[in-house]
Amino acid sequence: MGAVSTGPQRVWVFMDAGDTFIYGYPTFYEALRDCFQLAGQELSLDRARAAVSDYMTLNPPRHLVTQERFSRYFRTLYRQVLETLDYPADAETGAGWLWNEWQSGHRLRLFEDVRAALDHLRAAGCRLGVISNWDLTFESVLRRLGVFERFEIGIASCAVGFAKPDERIFRMALDRAGIAPGETWYLGDREDTDILPAKRLGMKTILIDYYDQGHGNGLADYHATSLSQAVHWILREEKERLSASFDFP
């Protein structure tokens, strides 16, 4: 990330990464299916989803604040899910293949409107940051997707030793920006790890719901079905604070 620029204080917009502006395509469930196909057997996506959901319900991904913990958790998830699904080859080898798929980042994509939405925020005078529970591939993923330079601050949990919903990772971002919570926005796809801690600190919040799963429990200040819609709410709310002039419907 580039150094935080000096000058007039402007609107800061922080956001989560996974399922907020980045998504898996093909998905992890399709990666499991591909892993089975390489071993000569078919796997339905419904079975893959159920096995992953069952594992993560019993073993939620908590405290993944170092690369070692992150990799151990997911490699164990891969291996045990493969075993649950009766993988026809060596489960450890299959888990290694799935881990390499993650590390390569080639299954990750930006939602279609993301680049234009980020550029619209920046053109309006907003300054952007990312706070994400991610491993040490985070910077390389942002670079591969072509959005690294759009963010002034980027914080990945495995790089700093804190993971959402721990408020310290949010405070770290605010400290780097030199901004008060009430003057910032936080955008994320989950109420528990994104919206709640940001709200407790006093940040303005938007729940991003690309998958049209509903509006949660109404904890966020706004709900948006895309990053573009979130930009609409931010620019309407912050019109007086922004240096650029826009026509608002």
C-alpha positions as CSV (number, residue, x, y, z in Angstrom):
1,M,0.0,0.0,0.0
2,G,1.1,3.5,-0.7
3,A,1.9,5.9,2.1
4,V,-1.1,7.8,3.6
5,S,-1.1,11.2,1.9
6,T,-1.2,14.5,3.7
7,G,-3.6,17.3,3.1
8,P,-7.2,18.0,4.0
9,Q,-9.0,15.4,6.1
10,R,-11.3,13.5,3.8
11,V,-13.8,10.6,4.1
12,W,-12.1,7.3,4.8
13,V,-13.9,4.1,3.6
14,F,-12.6,0.8,4.9
15,M,-13.9,-2.5,3.8
16,D,-13.6,-6.3,4.2
17,A,-12.2,-8.3,1.2
18,G,-13.7,-11.8,0.9
19,D,-17.3,-11.7,-0.4
20,T,-17.3,-7.9,0.0
21,F,-15.4,-7.2,-3.2
22,I,-13.5,-10.5,-3.9
23,Y,-15.2,-13.8,-4.5
24,G,-14.2,-17.3,-5.4
25,Y,-14.8,-18.4,-9.0
26,P,-14.7,-21.3,-9.4
27,T,-15.8,-21.6,-5.8
28,F,-14.1,-23.7,-3.1
29,Y,-16.9,-26.3,-3.5
30,E,-16.0,-26.5,-7.2
31,A,-12.3,-26.8,-6.2
32,L,-13.3,-29.9,-4.1
33,R,-15.2,-31.3,-7.1
34,D,-12.1,-30.7,-9.3
35,C,-10.0,-32.4,-6.7
36,F,-12.2,-35.5,-6.9
37,Q,-12.3,-35.4,-10.7
38,L,-8.5,-35.5,-10.7
39,A,-8.8,-38.7,-8.6
40,G,-11.3,-40.2,-11.1
41,Q,-14.5,-39.7,-9.1
42,E,-17.4,-37.3,-9.4
43,L,-18.6,-35.2,-6.4
44,S,-21.8,-33.2,-6.2
45,L,-21.6,-29.5,-5.1
46,D,-24.4,-30.1,-2.6
47,R,-22.3,-32.8,-0.8
48,A,-19.2,-30.6,-0.9
49,R,-21.2,-27.7,0.6
50,A,-22.7,-29.8,3.4
51,A,-19.3,-31.3,4.4
52,V,-17.6,-27.9,4.6
53,S,-20.5,-26.4,6.5
54,D,-20.5,-29.3,9.0
55,Y,-16.8,-29.0,9.6
56,M,-16.8,-25.2,10.0
57,T,-19.8,-25.3,12.4
58,L,-17.9,-27.7,14.7
59,N,-14.6,-26.0,14.1
60,P,-15.1,-22.3,13.5
61,P,-12.1,-20.4,12.1
62,R,-11.1,-18.4,15.1
63,H,-7.8,-16.8,16.1
64,L,-6.2,-17.3,12.7
65,V,-3.8,-14.5,13.4
66,T,-0.5,-16.1,12.1
67,Q,0.3,-17.8,8.8
68,E,1.1,-21.0,10.7
69,R,-2.4,-21.1,12.3
70,F,-4.1,-20.1,9.1
71,S,-2.4,-22.8,7.0
72,R,-2.8,-25.5,9.7
73,Y,-6.6,-24.7,10.0
74,F,-7.3,-24.9,6.3
75,R,-5.1,-27.8,5.5
76,T,-6.8,-29.7,8.3
77,L,-10.2,-28.6,7.0
78,Y,-9.3,-29.8,3.5
79,R,-8.0,-33.2,4.7
80,Q,-10.9,-33.9,7.0
81,V,-13.5,-32.8,4.5
82,L,-11.9,-35.1,1.9
83,E,-12.0,-38.0,4.3
84,T,-15.6,-37.3,5.2
85,L,-16.5,-37.4,1.5
86,D,-14.6,-40.7,1.0
87,Y,-12.0,-39.2,-1.3
88,P,-10.6,-42.1,-3.4
89,A,-7.0,-41.1,-3.2
90,D,-4.6,-40.0,-0.5
91,A,-6.3,-37.2,1.5
92,E,-3.1,-35.5,2.5
93,T,-2.1,-35.2,-1.1
94,G,-5.5,-33.9,-2.0
95,A,-5.3,-31.3,0.8
96,G,-2.0,-30.2,-0.5
97,W,-3.5,-29.7,-4.0
98,L,-6.4,-27.6,-2.5
99,W,-3.9,-25.5,-0.4
100,N,-1.9,-24.8,-3.6
101,E,-5.1,-23.7,-5.3
102,W,-5.7,-21.2,-2.5
103,Q,-2.1,-20.0,-2.5
104,S,-2.1,-19.4,-6.2
105,G,-5.1,-17.1,-6.0
106,H,-6.2,-17.9,-9.5
107,R,-9.7,-18.9,-8.4
108,L,-10.4,-15.4,-6.9
109,R,-12.2,-12.7,-8.8
110,L,-13.5,-9.2,-8.3
111,F,-17.3,-8.6,-8.5
112,E,-18.1,-7.0,-11.8
113,D,-18.7,-3.5,-10.5
114,V,-15.8,-3.2,-8.1
115,R,-13.2,-1.4,-10.1
116,A,-15.7,1.3,-11.2
117,A,-17.1,1.6,-7.7
118,L,-13.6,2.1,-6.1
119,D,-12.7,4.6,-8.8
120,H,-15.9,6.5,-8.1
121,L,-15.1,6.8,-4.4
122,R,-11.6,8.0,-5.1
123,A,-12.7,10.5,-7.7
124,A,-15.1,11.9,-5.1
125,G,-12.2,12.4,-2.7
126,C,-12.6,9.3,-0.5
127,R,-9.6,7.5,0.8
128,L,-9.7,3.7,0.8
129,G,-8.5,0.9,3.1
130,V,-8.9,-2.8,3.6
131,I,-9.2,-4.7,6.8
132,S,-9.4,-8.4,6.2
133,N,-9.0,-11.8,7.9
134,W,-6.5,-13.1,5.3
135,D,-3.2,-14.8,5.2
136,L,0.1,-13.5,3.8
137,T,-1.1,-13.9,0.2
138,F,-3.2,-10.8,0.6
139,E,-1.0,-8.3,-1.1
140,S,-0.3,-10.6,-4.0
141,V,-4.0,-11.2,-4.5
142,L,-4.8,-7.5,-4.6
143,R,-2.0,-7.0,-7.1
144,R,-3.1,-9.8,-9.3
145,L,-6.6,-8.5,-9.3
146,G,-5.4,-5.0,-10.2
147,V,-6.7,-3.1,-7.2
148,F,-3.7,-2.9,-4.9
149,E,-2.9,0.8,-5.8
150,R,-6.4,1.9,-5.1
151,F,-6.0,1.3,-1.4
152,E,-3.8,3.5,0.9
153,I,-4.0,1.1,3.8
154,G,-4.3,-2.7,3.7
155,I,-4.3,-4.8,6.9
156,A,-4.4,-8.6,6.8
157,S,-4.9,-10.5,10.1
158,C,-2.0,-12.9,9.6
159,A,0.4,-10.0,9.1
160,V,-0.6,-8.1,12.2
161,G,-1.6,-10.7,14.8
162,F,-5.2,-9.6,15.2
163,A,-8.3,-10.9,13.5
164,K,-11.8,-9.6,13.2
165,P,-14.0,-9.2,15.3
166,D,-11.1,-8.1,17.5
167,E,-11.5,-4.4,17.6
168,R,-7.7,-3.9,17.7
169,I,-7.4,-4.6,14.0
170,F,-9.9,-1.8,13.3
171,R,-8.1,0.5,15.7
172,M,-4.8,-0.2,13.9
173,A,-6.4,1.0,10.7
174,L,-7.8,4.1,12.2
175,D,-4.5,4.9,13.9
176,R,-2.7,4.5,10.5
177,A,-5.2,6.8,8.9
178,G,-5.1,9.3,11.8
179,I,-8.9,9.5,11.8
180,A,-11.7,9.2,14.3
181,P,-14.1,6.3,14.0
182,G,-17.1,8.6,13.5
183,E,-15.5,10.0,10.4
184,T,-15.1,6.6,8.7
185,W,-17.2,3.9,7.0
186,Y,-16.7,0.2,7.2
187,L,-18.2,-2.2,4.6
188,G,-18.5,-5.9,5.0
189,D,-20.5,-9.0,4.3
190,R,-20.9,-10.3,7.8
191,E,-22.6,-8.8,10.8
192,D,-20.6,-10.8,13.4
193,T,-17.0,-10.0,12.3
194,D,-17.6,-6.8,10.3
195,I,-20.6,-4.8,11.3
196,L,-20.7,-5.4,15.1
197,P,-17.1,-4.4,15.9
198,A,-17.1,-1.5,13.6
199,K,-20.4,-0.2,15.1
200,R,-19.0,-0.6,18.6
201,L,-16.2,1.7,17.7
202,G,-18.5,4.3,16.2
203,M,-17.8,3.7,12.5
204,K,-20.6,4.1,10.0
205,T,-21.4,0.7,8.5
206,I,-22.8,-0.9,5.3
207,L,-23.6,-4.6,5.0
208,I,-22.7,-5.8,1.5
209,D,-25.0,-8.6,0.3
210,Y,-24.0,-9.6,-3.3
211,Y,-25.7,-13.0,-2.8
212,D,-29.1,-11.5,-1.9
213,Q,-29.2,-13.5,1.4
214,G,-31.4,-10.9,3.1
215,H,-30.6,-7.9,5.3
216,G,-29.4,-9.7,8.4
217,N,-30.6,-8.3,11.7
218,G,-30.6,-4.7,10.7
219,L,-27.4,-3.9,12.6
220,A,-25.8,-2.0,9.8
221,D,-26.6,1.7,9.0
222,Y,-27.3,0.6,5.4
223,H,-27.7,-2.5,3.4
224,A,-26.4,-2.8,-0.2
225,T,-26.6,-5.5,-2.8
226,S,-23.3,-4.4,-4.4
227,L,-20.3,-2.2,-3.8
228,S,-21.8,0.3,-6.3
229,Q,-24.9,0.6,-4.2
230,A,-22.8,1.2,-1.1
231,V,-21.0,4.0,-3.0
232,H,-24.3,5.6,-3.7
233,W,-25.2,5.7,0.1
234,I,-21.7,7.0,1.1
235,L,-21.7,9.8,-1.5
236,R,-25.2,10.9,-0.5
237,E,-24.3,10.9,3.2
238,E,-20.9,12.6,2.7
239,K,-21.8,15.2,0.0
240,E,-20.9,18.1,2.2
241,R,-17.5,16.7,3.3
242,L,-16.3,15.7,-0.2
243,S,-14.3,18.0,-2.4
244,A,-15.7,16.8,-5.7
245,S,-19.1,17.8,-6.9
246,F,-21.7,15.2,-8.0
247,D,-25.3,15.2,-9.0
248,F,-27.3,13.0,-6.5
249,P,-30.7,11.6,-7.4
